Amino acid sequence: MSEETQNETTTEAQPEVTTFETGFLVVKAKSGAWHVLTDLSAPLSIERETTLNEVRVGSSEVAYSLGQQQLAALIITALAPQPEGTIEE
């Protein structure tokens, strides 16, 4: 008597992918410097899970740095030579 074998095709359930409008990553280098990455397709290697304190500090550092960059841009614009006829007296 021979046994018949059947090949069953099973499909594993794919996890549902959550869709967001946009995103960025905040990562910490070994030197301690914080970086913002907007290219989410770039390959990364993360060595460990982050701590809540690192989330707080990293978020604060990024917000502070962006504020300083905006302030510097405003100062540069204010100090730039103005075209003739646009300066108020």
N, CA, C and O atoms as a Maestro MAE file, in Angstrom:
{
 s_m_m2io_version
 :::
 2.0.0
}

f_m_ct {
 s_m_title
 :::
 protein
 m_atom[356] {
  # First column is atom index #
  i_m_mmod_type
  r_m_x_coord
  r_m_y_coord
  r_m_z_coord
  i_m_residue_number
  s_m_chain_name
  s_m_pdb_residue_name
  s_m_pdb_atom_name
  i_m_atomic_number
  :::
  1 25 0.838 -1.174 0.000 1 A "MET " " N  " 7
  2 3 0.000 0.000 0.000 1 A "MET " " CA " 6
  3 2 0.886 1.241 0.000 1 A "MET " " C  " 6
  4 15 1.809 1.337 0.809 1 A "MET " " O  " 8
  5 25 0.627 2.168 -0.872 2 A "SER " " N  " 7
  6 3 1.446 3.367 -0.954 2 A "SER " " CA " 6
  7 2 0.701 4.542 -0.326 2 A "SER " " C  " 6
  8 15 -0.521 4.665 -0.399 2 A "SER " " O  " 8
  9 25 1.503 5.386 0.285 3 A "GLU " " N  " 7
  10 3 0.905 6.580 0.903 3 A "GLU " " CA " 6
  11 2 0.987 7.731 -0.089 3 A "GLU " " C  " 6
  12 15 2.003 7.960 -0.745 3 A "GLU " " O  " 8
  13 25 -0.096 8.419 -0.162 4 A "GLU " " N  " 7
  14 3 -0.105 9.593 -1.029 4 A "GLU " " CA " 6
  15 2 0.287 10.807 -0.191 4 A "GLU " " C  " 6
  16 15 -0.177 10.981 0.936 4 A "GLU " " O  " 8
  17 25 1.131 11.621 -0.754 5 A "THR " " N  " 7
  18 3 1.499 12.859 -0.068 5 A "THR " " CA " 6
  19 2 0.892 14.022 -0.804 5 A "THR " " C  " 6
  20 15 0.858 14.072 -2.033 5 A "THR " " O  " 8
  21 25 0.427 14.928 -0.034 6 A "GLN " " N  " 7
  22 3 -0.154 16.146 -0.623 6 A "GLN " " CA " 6
  23 2 0.700 17.341 -0.212 6 A "GLN " " C  " 6
  24 15 1.061 17.499 0.954 6 A "GLN " " O  " 8
  25 25 1.003 18.153 -1.170 7 A "ASN " " N  " 7
  26 3 1.727 19.389 -0.891 7 A "ASN " " CA " 6
  27 2 0.714 20.470 -0.612 7 A "ASN " " C  " 6
  28 15 -0.025 20.904 -1.496 7 A "ASN " " O  " 8
  29 25 0.695 20.886 0.606 8 A "GLU " " N  " 7
  30 3 -0.231 21.956 0.971 8 A "GLU " " CA " 6
  31 2 0.501 23.283 0.903 8 A "GLU " " C  " 6
  32 15 1.620 23.425 1.394 8 A "GLU " " O  " 8
  33 25 -0.142 24.231 0.295 9 A "THR " " N  " 7
  34 3 0.429 25.564 0.228 9 A "THR " " CA " 6
  35 2 -0.160 26.378 1.367 9 A "THR " " C  " 6
  36 15 -1.369 26.595 1.440 9 A "THR " " O  " 8
  37 25 0.703 26.815 2.233 10 A "THR " " N  " 7
  38 3 0.241 27.646 3.339 10 A "THR " " CA " 6
  39 2 0.774 29.051 3.135 10 A "THR " " C  " 6
  40 15 1.923 29.253 2.742 10 A "THR " " O  " 8
  41 25 -0.055 29.978 3.402 11 A "THR " " N  " 7
  42 3 0.369 31.369 3.312 11 A "THR " " CA " 6
  43 2 0.359 31.948 4.717 11 A "THR " " C  " 6
  44 15 -0.647 31.922 5.425 11 A "THR " " O  " 8
  45 25 1.500 32.461 5.083 12 A "GLU " " N  " 7
  46 3 1.603 33.077 6.399 12 A "GLU " " CA " 6
  47 2 0.951 34.448 6.346 12 A "GLU " " C  " 6
  48 15 1.079 35.177 5.362 12 A "GLU " " O  " 8
  49 25 0.261 34.782 7.403 13 A "ALA " " N  " 7
  50 3 -0.381 36.091 7.474 13 A "ALA " " CA " 6
  51 2 0.689 37.173 7.541 13 A "ALA " " C  " 6
  52 15 1.567 37.139 8.403 13 A "ALA " " O  " 8
  53 25 0.608 38.117 6.639 14 A "GLN " " N  " 7
  54 3 1.550 39.240 6.629 14 A "GLN " " CA " 6
  55 2 1.108 40.258 7.672 14 A "GLN " " C  " 6
  56 15 -0.080 40.566 7.768 14 A "GLN " " O  " 8
  57 25 2.043 40.781 8.449 15 A "PRO " " N  " 7
  58 3 1.654 41.797 9.432 15 A "PRO " " CA " 6
  59 2 1.133 43.043 8.722 15 A "PRO " " C  " 6
  60 15 1.633 43.428 7.665 15 A "PRO " " O  " 8
  61 25 0.144 43.649 9.307 16 A "GLU " " N  " 7
  62 3 -0.431 44.859 8.717 16 A "GLU " " CA " 6
  63 2 0.566 46.008 8.850 16 A "GLU " " C  " 6
  64 15 1.141 46.227 9.916 16 A "GLU " " O  " 8
  65 25 0.756 46.722 7.776 17 A "VAL " " N  " 7
  66 3 1.700 47.836 7.770 17 A "VAL " " CA " 6
  67 2 0.942 49.118 8.085 17 A "VAL " " C  " 6
  68 15 -0.019 49.470 7.400 17 A "VAL " " O  " 8
  69 25 1.383 49.808 9.125 18 A "THR " " N  " 7
  70 3 0.779 51.078 9.490 18 A "THR " " CA " 6
  71 2 1.335 52.164 8.583 18 A "THR " " C  " 6
  72 15 2.546 52.246 8.381 18 A "THR " " O  " 8
  73 25 0.463 52.994 8.038 19 A "THR " " N  " 7
  74 3 0.877 54.053 7.122 19 A "THR " " CA " 6
  75 2 0.855 55.394 7.847 19 A "THR " " C  " 6
  76 15 -0.103 55.726 8.546 19 A "THR " " O  " 8
  77 25 1.926 56.153 7.669 20 A "PHE " " N  " 7
  78 3 2.036 57.497 8.245 20 A "PHE " " CA " 6
  79 2 2.248 58.489 7.120 20 A "PHE " " C  " 6
  80 15 2.677 58.108 6.030 20 A "PHE " " O  " 8
  81 25 1.955 59.752 7.367 21 A "GLU " " N  " 7
  82 3 2.132 60.778 6.342 21 A "GLU " " CA " 6
  83 2 3.608 61.031 6.050 21 A "GLU " " C  " 6
  84 15 4.002 61.134 4.888 21 A "GLU " " O  " 8
  85 25 4.421 61.131 7.092 22 A "THR " " N  " 7
  86 3 5.843 61.396 6.931 22 A "THR " " CA " 6
  87 2 6.578 60.934 8.182 22 A "THR " " C  " 6
  88 15 5.946 60.546 9.165 22 A "THR " " O  " 8
  89 25 7.885 60.972 8.153 23 A "GLY " " N  " 7
  90 3 8.635 60.544 9.322 23 A "GLY " " CA " 6
  91 2 10.109 60.864 9.201 23 A "GLY " " C  " 6
  92 15 10.600 61.235 8.135 23 A "GLY " " O  " 8
  93 25 10.801 60.714 10.310 24 A "PHE " " N  " 7
  94 3 12.241 60.899 10.365 24 A "PHE " " CA " 6
  95 2 12.755 60.087 11.542 24 A "PHE " " C  " 6
  96 15 11.985 59.671 12.408 24 A "PHE " " O  " 8
  97 25 14.047 59.868 11.566 25 A "LEU " " N  " 7
  98 3 14.672 59.120 12.656 25 A "LEU " " CA " 6
  99 2 15.636 60.017 13.405 25 A "LEU " " C  " 6
  100 15 16.335 60.835 12.806 25 A "LEU " " O  " 8
  101 25 15.667 59.860 14.708 26 A "VAL " " N  " 7
  102 3 16.670 60.529 15.535 26 A "VAL " " CA " 6
  103 2 17.578 59.419 16.040 26 A "VAL " " C  " 6
  104 15 17.127 58.494 16.715 26 A "VAL " " O  " 8
  105 25 18.850 59.517 15.710 27 A "VAL " " N  " 7
  106 3 19.803 58.477 16.082 27 A "VAL " " CA " 6
  107 2 20.979 59.094 16.837 27 A "VAL " " C  " 6
  108 15 21.334 60.255 16.635 27 A "VAL " " O  " 8
  109 25 21.570 58.282 17.711 28 A "LYS " " N  " 7
  110 3 22.704 58.738 18.513 28 A "LYS " " CA " 6
  111 2 23.955 57.997 18.061 28 A "LYS " " C  " 6
  112 15 23.984 56.767 18.033 28 A "LYS " " O  " 8
  113 25 24.980 58.752 17.712 29 A "ALA " " N  " 7
  114 3 26.259 58.166 17.310 29 A "ALA " " CA " 6
  115 2 27.021 57.701 18.549 29 A "ALA " " C  " 6
  116 15 26.702 58.106 19.667 29 A "ALA " " O  " 8
  117 25 28.014 56.861 18.351 30 A "LYS " " N  " 7
  118 3 28.830 56.400 19.481 30 A "LYS " " CA " 6
  119 2 29.522 57.555 20.188 30 A "LYS " " C  " 6
  120 15 29.842 57.462 21.373 30 A "LYS " " O  " 8
  121 25 29.755 58.652 19.454 31 A "SER " " N  " 7
  122 3 30.392 59.832 20.044 31 A "SER " " CA " 6
  123 2 29.444 60.583 20.974 31 A "SER " " C  " 6
  124 15 29.874 61.457 21.727 31 A "SER " " O  " 8
  125 25 28.152 60.246 20.924 32 A "GLY " " N  " 7
  126 3 27.157 60.939 21.742 32 A "GLY " " CA " 6
  127 2 26.392 62.003 20.977 32 A "GLY " " C  " 6
  128 15 25.432 62.570 21.498 32 A "GLY " " O  " 8
  129 25 26.807 62.282 19.744 33 A "ALA " " N  " 7
  130 3 26.134 63.299 18.930 33 A "ALA " " CA " 6
  131 2 24.807 62.744 18.405 33 A "ALA " " C  " 6
  132 15 24.708 61.571 18.045 33 A "ALA " " O  " 8
  133 25 23.806 63.598 18.369 34 A "TRP " " N  " 7
  134 3 22.484 63.226 17.875 34 A "TRP " " CA " 6
  135 2 22.345 63.676 16.427 34 A "TRP " " C  " 6
  136 15 22.824 64.749 16.059 34 A "TRP " " O  " 8
  137 25 21.694 62.863 15.608 35 A "HIS " " N  " 7
  138 3 21.498 63.147 14.191 35 A "HIS " " CA " 6
  139 2 20.049 62.886 13.813 35 A "HIS " " C  " 6
  140 15 19.404 61.994 14.364 35 A "HIS " " O  " 8
  141 25 19.545 63.668 12.873 36 A "VAL " " N  " 7
  142 3 18.211 63.450 12.317 36 A "VAL " " CA " 6
  143 2 18.386 62.901 10.907 36 A "VAL " " C  " 6
  144 15 19.091 63.489 10.087 36 A "VAL " " O  " 8
  145 25 17.746 61.777 10.632 37 A "LEU " " N  " 7
  146 3 17.799 61.175 9.307 37 A "LEU " " CA " 6
  147 2 16.427 61.275 8.663 37 A "LEU " " C  " 6
  148 15 15.424 60.858 9.243 37 A "LEU " " O  " 8
  149 25 16.392 61.827 7.465 38 A "THR " " N  " 7
  150 3 15.122 61.928 6.742 38 A "THR " " CA " 6
  151 2 15.009 60.878 5.652 38 A "THR " " C  " 6
  152 15 13.928 60.666 5.103 38 A "THR " " O  " 8
  153 25 16.125 60.212 5.330 39 A "ASP " " N  " 7
  154 3 16.116 59.140 4.341 39 A "ASP " " CA " 6
  155 2 15.856 57.827 5.076 39 A "ASP " " C  " 6
  156 15 16.782 57.212 5.606 39 A "ASP " " O  " 8
  157 25 14.601 57.403 5.104 40 A "LEU " " N  " 7
  158 3 14.232 56.209 5.852 40 A "LEU " " CA " 6
  159 2 14.600 54.921 5.126 40 A "LEU " " C  " 6
  160 15 14.441 53.830 5.674 40 A "LEU " " O  " 8
  161 25 15.092 55.045 3.894 41 A "SER " " N  " 7
  162 3 15.496 53.851 3.158 41 A "SER " " CA " 6
  163 2 16.974 53.523 3.367 41 A "SER " " C  " 6
  164 15 17.446 52.479 2.916 41 A "SER " " O  " 8
  165 25 17.705 54.402 4.044 42 A "ALA " " N  " 7
  166 3 19.134 54.180 4.275 42 A "ALA " " CA " 6
  167 2 19.317 52.988 5.214 42 A "ALA " " C  " 6
  168 15 18.601 52.871 6.209 42 A "ALA " " O  " 8
  169 25 20.262 52.108 4.909 43 A "PRO " " N  " 7
  170 3 20.500 50.965 5.794 43 A "PRO " " CA " 6
  171 2 21.100 51.418 7.123 43 A "PRO " " C  " 6
  172 15 21.988 52.271 7.158 43 A "PRO " " O  " 8
  173 25 20.610 50.843 8.204 44 A "LEU " " N  " 7
  174 3 21.079 51.199 9.543 44 A "LEU " " CA " 6
  175 2 21.397 49.946 10.336 44 A "LEU " " C  " 6
  176 15 20.850 48.875 10.072 44 A "LEU " " O  " 8
  177 25 22.265 50.084 11.290 45 A "SER " " N  " 7
  178 3 22.514 49.024 12.256 45 A "SER " " CA " 6
  179 2 22.406 49.658 13.637 45 A "SER " " C  " 6
  180 15 23.235 50.483 14.021 45 A "SER " " O  " 8
  181 25 21.385 49.268 14.370 46 A "ILE " " N  " 7
  182 3 21.156 49.799 15.716 46 A "ILE " " CA " 6
  183 2 21.658 48.762 16.709 46 A "ILE " " C  " 6
  184 15 21.235 47.606 16.663 46 A "ILE " " O  " 8
  185 25 22.557 49.161 17.608 47 A "GLU " " N  " 7
  186 3 23.186 48.209 18.519 47 A "GLU " " CA " 6
  187 2 22.302 47.793 19.690 47 A "GLU " " C  " 6
  188 15 22.414 46.666 20.173 47 A "GLU " " O  " 8
  189 25 21.429 48.677 20.152 48 A "ARG " " N  " 7
  190 3 20.622 48.349 21.327 48 A "ARG " " CA " 6
  191 2 19.351 49.180 21.345 48 A "ARG " " C  " 6
  192 15 19.213 50.144 20.592 48 A "ARG " " O  " 8
  193 25 18.426 48.797 22.213 49 A "GLU " " N  " 7
  194 3 17.198 49.571 22.379 49 A "GLU " " CA " 6
  195 2 17.521 50.858 23.118 49 A "GLU " " C  " 6
  196 15 18.446 50.911 23.929 49 A "GLU " " O  " 8
  197 25 16.752 51.885 22.830 50 A "THR " " N  " 7
  198 3 16.978 53.167 23.492 50 A "THR " " CA " 6
  199 2 16.301 53.193 24.861 50 A "THR " " C  " 6
  200 15 15.362 52.440 25.121 50 A "THR " " O  " 8
  201 25 16.788 54.058 25.711 51 A "THR " " N  " 7
  202 3 16.160 54.262 27.016 51 A "THR " " CA " 6
  203 2 15.224 55.455 26.928 51 A "THR " " C  " 6
  204 15 15.333 56.275 26.017 51 A "THR " " O  " 8
  205 25 14.309 55.547 27.875 52 A "LEU " " N  " 7
  206 3 13.398 56.701 27.898 52 A "LEU " " CA " 6
  207 2 14.172 58.002 28.088 52 A "LEU " " C  " 6
  208 15 13.799 59.031 27.525 52 A "LEU " " O  " 8
  209 25 15.234 57.966 28.868 53 A "ASN " " N  " 7
  210 3 16.049 59.161 29.071 53 A "ASN " " CA " 6
  211 2 16.697 59.596 27.757 53 A "ASN " " C  " 6
  212 15 16.777 60.792 27.478 53 A "ASN " " O  " 8
  213 25 17.161 58.638 26.945 54 A "GLU " " N  " 7
  214 3 17.755 58.976 25.653 54 A "GLU " " CA " 6
  215 2 16.716 59.572 24.709 54 A "GLU " " C  " 6
  216 15 17.046 60.457 23.919 54 A "GLU " " O  " 8
  217 25 15.481 59.111 24.771 55 A "VAL " " N  " 7
  218 3 14.412 59.695 23.953 55 A "VAL " " CA " 6
  219 2 14.209 61.149 24.353 55 A "VAL " " C  " 6
  220 15 14.093 62.024 23.494 55 A "VAL " " O  " 8
  221 25 14.167 61.406 25.654 56 A "ARG " " N  " 7
  222 3 13.972 62.778 26.147 56 A "ARG " " CA " 6
  223 2 15.138 63.676 25.755 56 A "ARG " " C  " 6
  224 15 14.927 64.773 25.237 56 A "ARG " " O  " 8
  225 25 16.361 63.225 25.996 57 A "VAL " " N  " 7
  226 3 17.546 64.037 25.697 57 A "VAL " " CA " 6
  227 2 17.699 64.231 24.190 57 A "VAL " " C  " 6
  228 15 17.960 65.344 23.736 57 A "VAL " " O  " 8
  229 25 17.542 63.173 23.422 58 A "GLY " " N  " 7
  230 3 17.680 63.279 21.971 58 A "GLY " " CA " 6
  231 2 16.663 64.223 21.366 58 A "GLY " " C  " 6
  232 15 17.003 65.022 20.494 58 A "GLY " " O  " 8
  233 25 15.414 64.143 21.819 59 A "SER " " N  " 7
  234 3 14.368 65.040 21.323 59 A "SER " " CA " 6
  235 2 14.685 66.489 21.675 59 A "SER " " C  " 6
  236 15 14.515 67.387 20.850 59 A "SER " " O  " 8
  237 25 15.143 66.707 22.890 60 A "SER " " N  " 7
  238 3 15.503 68.067 23.321 60 A "SER " " CA " 6
  239 2 16.668 68.620 22.514 60 A "SER " " C  " 6
  240 15 16.647 69.779 22.101 60 A "SER " " O  " 8
  241 25 17.677 67.798 22.289 61 A "GLU " " N  " 7
  242 3 18.844 68.233 21.518 61 A "GLU " " CA " 6
  243 2 18.457 68.601 20.086 61 A "GLU " " C  " 6
  244 15 18.929 69.604 19.551 61 A "GLU " " O  " 8
  245 25 17.607 67.796 19.473 62 A "VAL " " N  " 7
  246 3 17.185 68.073 18.102 62 A "VAL " " CA " 6
  247 2 16.380 69.364 18.048 62 A "VAL " " C  " 6
  248 15 16.613 70.196 17.171 62 A "VAL " " O  " 8
  249 25 15.434 69.549 18.971 63 A "ALA " " N  " 7
  250 3 14.619 70.774 18.999 63 A "ALA " " CA " 6
  251 2 15.502 72.001 19.223 63 A "ALA " " C  " 6
  252 15 15.310 73.022 18.562 63 A "ALA " " O  " 8
  253 25 16.456 71.919 20.132 64 A "TYR " " N  " 7
  254 3 17.360 73.041 20.408 64 A "TYR " " CA " 6
  255 2 18.194 73.378 19.171 64 A "TYR " " C  " 6
  256 15 18.326 74.547 18.807 64 A "TYR " " O  " 8
  257 25 18.749 72.363 18.533 65 A "SER " " N  " 7
  258 3 19.596 72.575 17.362 65 A "SER " " CA " 6
  259 2 18.815 73.220 16.218 65 A "SER " " C  " 6
  260 15 19.314 74.130 15.556 65 A "SER " " O  " 8
  261 25 17.594 72.749 15.989 66 A "LEU " " N  " 7
  262 3 16.770 73.346 14.929 66 A "LEU " " CA " 6
  263 2 16.455 74.810 15.241 66 A "LEU " " C  " 6
  264 15 16.469 75.652 14.342 66 A "LEU " " O  " 8
  265 25 16.176 75.114 16.493 67 A "GLY " " N  " 7
  266 3 15.920 76.499 16.889 67 A "GLY " " CA " 6
  267 2 17.126 77.390 16.662 67 A "GLY " " C  " 6
  268 15 16.991 78.527 16.210 67 A "GLY " " O  " 8
  269 25 18.320 76.866 16.981 68 A "GLN " " N  " 7
  270 3 19.551 77.635 16.768 68 A "GLN " " CA " 6
  271 2 19.807 77.867 15.287 68 A "GLN " " C  " 6
  272 15 20.255 78.947 14.900 68 A "GLN " " O  " 8
  273 25 19.528 76.866 14.449 69 A "GLN " " N  " 7
  274 3 19.705 77.026 13.005 69 A "GLN " " CA " 6
  275 2 18.741 78.072 12.452 69 A "GLN " " C  " 6
  276 15 19.121 78.863 11.588 69 A "GLN " " O  " 8
  277 25 17.504 78.089 12.936 70 A "GLN " " N  " 7
  278 3 16.534 79.084 12.481 70 A "GLN " " CA " 6
  279 2 16.952 80.478 12.927 70 A "GLN " " C  " 6
  280 15 16.840 81.432 12.157 70 A "GLN " " O  " 8
  281 25 17.430 80.607 14.153 71 A "LEU " " N  " 7
  282 3 17.889 81.907 14.652 71 A "LEU " " CA " 6
  283 2 19.082 82.406 13.836 71 A "LEU " " C  " 6
  284 15 19.137 83.585 13.487 71 A "LEU " " O  " 8
  285 25 20.031 81.532 13.531 72 A "ALA " " N  " 7
  286 3 21.195 81.925 12.732 72 A "ALA " " CA " 6
  287 2 20.765 82.385 11.339 72 A "ALA " " C  " 6
  288 15 21.311 83.355 10.814 72 A "ALA " " O  " 8
  289 25 19.799 81.704 10.744 73 A "ALA " " N  " 7
  290 3 19.315 82.095 9.414 73 A "ALA " " CA " 6
  291 2 18.658 83.472 9.464 73 A "ALA " " C  " 6
  292 15 18.839 84.275 8.550 73 A "ALA " " O  " 8
  293 25 17.901 83.752 10.521 74 A "LEU " " N  " 7
  294 3 17.274 85.073 10.661 74 A "LEU " " CA " 6
  295 2 18.324 86.169 10.822 74 A "LEU " " C  " 6
  296 15 18.190 87.243 10.237 74 A "LEU " " O  " 8
  297 25 19.352 85.911 11.599 75 A "ILE " " N  " 7
  298 3 20.410 86.905 11.812 75 A "ILE " " CA " 6
  299 2 21.167 87.164 10.514 75 A "ILE " " C  " 6
  300 15 21.453 88.314 10.180 75 A "ILE " " O  " 8
  301 25 21.491 86.101 9.781 76 A "ILE " " N  " 7
  302 3 22.194 86.267 8.502 76 A "ILE " " CA " 6
  303 2 21.348 87.095 7.539 76 A "ILE " " C  " 6
  304 15 21.869 87.971 6.849 76 A "ILE " " O  " 8
  305 25 20.050 86.822 7.490 77 A "THR " " N  " 7
  306 3 19.151 87.587 6.622 77 A "THR " " CA " 6
  307 2 19.113 89.054 7.040 77 A "THR " " C  " 6
  308 15 19.143 89.940 6.187 77 A "THR " " O  " 8
  309 25 19.049 89.319 8.345 78 A "ALA " " N  " 7
  310 3 18.990 90.696 8.842 78 A "ALA " " CA " 6
  311 2 20.289 91.451 8.569 78 A "ALA " " C  " 6
  312 15 20.261 92.664 8.357 78 A "ALA " " O  " 8
  313 25 21.415 90.761 8.571 79 A "LEU " " N  " 7
  314 3 22.711 91.415 8.366 79 A "LEU " " CA " 6
  315 2 23.108 91.516 6.896 79 A "LEU " " C  " 6
  316 15 24.081 92.194 6.565 79 A "LEU " " O  " 8
  317 25 22.379 90.860 6.026 80 A "ALA " " N  " 7
  318 3 22.702 90.893 4.599 80 A "ALA " " CA " 6
  319 2 22.464 92.295 4.047 80 A "ALA " " C  " 6
  320 15 21.549 92.987 4.493 80 A "ALA " " O  " 8
  321 25 23.278 92.722 3.079 81 A "PRO " " N  " 7
  322 3 23.070 94.044 2.473 81 A "PRO " " CA " 6
  323 2 21.665 94.133 1.851 81 A "PRO " " C  " 6
  324 15 21.191 93.204 1.196 81 A "PRO " " O  " 8
  325 25 21.024 95.278 2.081 82 A "GLN " " N  " 7
  326 3 19.685 95.499 1.546 82 A "GLN " " CA " 6
  327 2 19.790 96.246 0.228 82 A "GLN " " C  " 6
  328 15 20.621 97.145 0.092 82 A "GLN " " O  " 8
  329 25 18.953 95.886 -0.753 83 A "PRO " " N  " 7
  330 3 18.954 96.614 -2.020 83 A "PRO " " CA " 6
  331 2 18.561 98.073 -1.815 83 A "PRO " " C  " 6
  332 15 17.812 98.398 -0.894 83 A "PRO " " O  " 8
  333 25 19.077 98.961 -2.691 84 A "GLU " " N  " 7
  334 3 18.744 100.382 -2.627 84 A "GLU " " CA " 6
  335 2 17.236 100.589 -2.681 84 A "GLU " " C  " 6
  336 15 16.542 99.905 -3.434 84 A "GLU " " O  " 8
  337 25 16.736 101.507 -1.906 85 A "GLY " " N  " 7
  338 3 15.328 101.860 -1.971 85 A "GLY " " CA " 6
  339 2 14.437 100.998 -1.086 85 A "GLY " " C  " 6
  340 15 13.241 101.264 -0.970 85 A "GLY " " O  " 8
  341 25 15.001 99.972 -0.461 86 A "THR " " N  " 7
  342 3 14.162 99.133 0.420 86 A "THR " " CA " 6
  343 2 14.411 99.407 1.872 86 A "THR " " C  " 6
  344 15 13.708 98.882 2.736 86 A "THR " " O  " 8
  345 25 15.418 100.235 2.162 87 A "ILE " " N  " 7
  346 3 15.739 100.543 3.551 87 A "ILE " " CA " 6
  347 2 14.816 101.665 4.031 87 A "ILE " " C  " 6
  348 15 14.706 102.724 3.413 87 A "ILE " " O  " 8
  349 25 14.160 101.387 5.160 88 A "GLU " " N  " 7
  350 3 13.270 102.408 5.734 88 A "GLU " " CA " 6
  351 2 14.108 103.411 6.512 88 A "GLU " " C  " 6
  352 15 15.101 103.067 7.153 88 A "GLU " " O  " 8
  353 25 13.671 104.669 6.432 89 A "GLU " " N  " 7
  354 3 14.403 105.725 7.158 89 A "GLU " " CA " 6
  355 2 13.673 106.073 8.412 89 A "GLU " " C  " 6
  356 15 14.119 106.938 9.167 89 A "GLU " " O  " 8
  :::
 }
 m_bond[355] {
  # First column is bond index #
  i_m_from
  i_m_to
  i_m_order
  :::
  1 1 2 1
  2 2 3 1
  3 3 4 2
  4 3 5 1
  5 5 6 1
  6 6 7 1
  7 7 8 2
  8 7 9 1
  9 9 10 1
  10 10 11 1
  11 11 12 2
  12 11 13 1
  13 13 14 1
  14 14 15 1
  15 15 16 2
  16 15 17 1
  17 17 18 1
  18 18 19 1
  19 19 20 2
  20 19 21 1
  21 21 22 1
  22 22 23 1
  23 23 24 2
  24 23 25 1
  25 25 26 1
  26 26 27 1
  27 27 28 2
  28 27 29 1
  29 29 30 1
  30 30 31 1
  31 31 32 2
  32 31 33 1
  33 33 34 1
  34 34 35 1
  35 35 36 2
  36 35 37 1
  37 37 38 1
  38 38 39 1
  39 39 40 2
  40 39 41 1
  41 41 42 1
  42 42 43 1
  43 43 44 2
  44 43 45 1
  45 45 46 1
  46 46 47 1
  47 47 48 2
  48 47 49 1
  49 49 50 1
  50 50 51 1
  51 51 52 2
  52 51 53 1
  53 53 54 1
  54 54 55 1
  55 55 56 2
  56 55 57 1
  57 57 58 1
  58 58 59 1
  59 59 60 2
  60 59 61 1
  61 61 62 1
  62 62 63 1
  63 63 64 2
  64 63 65 1
  65 65 66 1
  66 66 67 1
  67 67 68 2
  68 67 69 1
  69 69 70 1
  70 70 71 1
  71 71 72 2
  72 71 73 1
  73 73 74 1
  74 74 75 1
  75 75 76 2
  76 75 77 1
  77 77 78 1
  78 78 79 1
  79 79 80 2
  80 79 81 1
  81 81 82 1
  82 82 83 1
  83 83 84 2
  84 83 85 1
  85 85 86 1
  86 86 87 1
  87 87 88 2
  88 87 89 1
  89 89 90 1
  90 90 91 1
  91 91 92 2
  92 91 93 1
  93 93 94 1
  94 94 95 1
  95 95 96 2
  96 95 97 1
  97 97 98 1
  98 98 99 1
  99 99 100 2
  100 99 101 1
  101 101 102 1
  102 102 103 1
  103 103 104 2
  104 103 105 1
  105 105 106 1
  106 106 107 1
  107 107 108 2
  108 107 109 1
  109 109 110 1
  110 110 111 1
  111 111 112 2
  112 111 113 1
  113 113 114 1
  114 114 115 1
  115 115 116 2
  116 115 117 1
  117 117 118 1
  118 118 119 1
  119 119 120 2
  120 119 121 1
  121 121 122 1
  122 122 123 1
  123 123 124 2
  124 123 125 1
  125 125 126 1
  126 126 127 1
  127 127 128 2
  128 127 129 1
  129 129 130 1
  130 130 131 1
  131 131 132 2
  132 131 133 1
  133 133 134 1
  134 134 135 1
  135 135 136 2
  136 135 137 1
  137 137 138 1
  138 138 139 1
  139 139 140 2
  140 139 141 1
  141 141 142 1
  142 142 143 1
  143 143 144 2
  144 143 145 1
  145 145 146 1
  146 146 147 1
  147 147 148 2
  148 147 149 1
  149 149 150 1
  150 150 151 1
  151 151 152 2
  152 151 153 1
  153 153 154 1
  154 154 155 1
  155 155 156 2
  156 155 157 1
  157 157 158 1
  158 158 159 1
  159 159 160 2
  160 159 161 1
  161 161 162 1
  162 162 163 1
  163 163 164 2
  164 163 165 1
  165 165 166 1
  166 166 167 1
  167 167 168 2
  168 167 169 1
  169 169 170 1
  170 170 171 1
  171 171 172 2
  172 171 173 1
  173 173 174 1
  174 174 175 1
  175 175 176 2
  176 175 177 1
  177 177 178 1
  178 178 179 1
  179 179 180 2
  180 179 181 1
  181 181 182 1
  182 182 183 1
  183 183 184 2
  184 183 185 1
  185 185 186 1
  186 186 187 1
  187 187 188 2
  188 187 189 1
  189 189 190 1
  190 190 191 1
  191 191 192 2
  192 191 193 1
  193 193 194 1
  194 194 195 1
  195 195 196 2
  196 195 197 1
  197 197 198 1
  198 198 199 1
  199 199 200 2
  200 199 201 1
  201 201 202 1
  202 202 203 1
  203 203 204 2
  204 203 205 1
  205 205 206 1
  206 206 207 1
  207 207 208 2
  208 207 209 1
  209 209 210 1
  210 210 211 1
  211 211 212 2
  212 211 213 1
  213 213 214 1
  214 214 215 1
  215 215 216 2
  216 215 217 1
  217 217 218 1
  218 218 219 1
  219 219 220 2
  220 219 221 1
  221 221 222 1
  222 222 223 1
  223 223 224 2
  224 223 225 1
  225 225 226 1
  226 226 227 1
  227 227 228 2
  228 227 229 1
  229 229 230 1
  230 230 231 1
  231 231 232 2
  232 231 233 1
  233 233 234 1
  234 234 235 1
  235 235 236 2
  236 235 237 1
  237 237 238 1
  238 238 239 1
  239 239 240 2
  240 239 241 1
  241 241 242 1
  242 242 243 1
  243 243 244 2
  244 243 245 1
  245 245 246 1
  246 246 247 1
  247 247 248 2
  248 247 249 1
  249 249 250 1
  250 250 251 1
  251 251 252 2
  252 251 253 1
  253 253 254 1
  254 254 255 1
  255 255 256 2
  256 255 257 1
  257 257 258 1
  258 258 259 1
  259 259 260 2
  260 259 261 1
  261 261 262 1
  262 262 263 1
  263 263 264 2
  264 263 265 1
  265 265 266 1
  266 266 267 1
  267 267 268 2
  268 267 269 1
  269 269 270 1
  270 270 271 1
  271 271 272 2
  272 271 273 1
  273 273 274 1
  274 274 275 1
  275 275 276 2
  276 275 277 1
  277 277 278 1
  278 278 279 1
  279 279 280 2
  280 279 281 1
  281 281 282 1
  282 282 283 1
  283 283 284 2
  284 283 285 1
  285 285 286 1
  286 286 287 1
  287 287 288 2
  288 287 289 1
  289 289 290 1
  290 290 291 1
  291 291 292 2
  292 291 293 1
  293 293 294 1
  294 294 295 1
  295 295 296 2
  296 295 297 1
  297 297 298 1
  298 298 299 1
  299 299 300 2
  300 299 301 1
  301 301 302 1
  302 302 303 1
  303 303 304 2
  304 303 305 1
  305 305 306 1
  306 306 307 1
  307 307 308 2
  308 307 309 1
  309 309 310 1
  310 310 311 1
  311 311 312 2
  312 311 313 1
  313 313 314 1
  314 314 315 1
  315 315 316 2
  316 315 317 1
  317 317 318 1
  318 318 319 1
  319 319 320 2
  320 319 321 1
  321 321 322 1
  322 322 323 1
  323 323 324 2
  324 323 325 1
  325 325 326 1
  326 326 327 1
  327 327 328 2
  328 327 329 1
  329 329 330 1
  330 330 331 1
  331 331 332 2
  332 331 333 1
  333 333 334 1
  334 334 335 1
  335 335 336 2
  336 335 337 1
  337 337 338 1
  338 338 339 1
  339 339 340 2
  340 339 341 1
  341 341 342 1
  342 342 343 1
  343 343 344 2
  344 343 345 1
  345 345 346 1
  346 346 347 1
  347 347 348 2
  348 347 349 1
  349 349 350 1
  350 350 351 1
  351 351 352 2
  352 351 353 1
  353 353 354 1
  354 354 355 1
  355 355 356 2
  :::
 }
}
